Amino acid sequence: MTATSDKFNVKTLKDSVKLYLPRVEGYLEIVRSMASKYGGMSLIEFDGYFEGKFEPVKYTKVEIHTNDIDEQCMMKAANDIRIALKQKSLAFEFNNKLILVSEP
């Protein structure tokens, strides 16, 4: 048997952000902007169920893994997205903590 040595690089990304975006007007521009800023992300489409009923609009979970995202800056960014999409509230997860930003 011959011993082999595998060489590879490992990069650990410490911050995880998952935004739950309704697929409404303006949604695609936000996703494109996030893709250009963060490079890689995953998108998962699902039906929304809020306030005891299914929503008529589909939702997409946008998942980003990166380094050095500040939680306060992420809250502001999520609120800006909420306003751009004309939503009363917007949920996102920051390092497995669910945060809901809503209008005052």
Summary of the structure (lengths in Angstrom):
residues: 104
radius of gyration: 17.1
end to end distance: 68.5
largest distance: 68.5
contacts: 226
relative contact order: 0.24
helix: 25%
strand: 41%
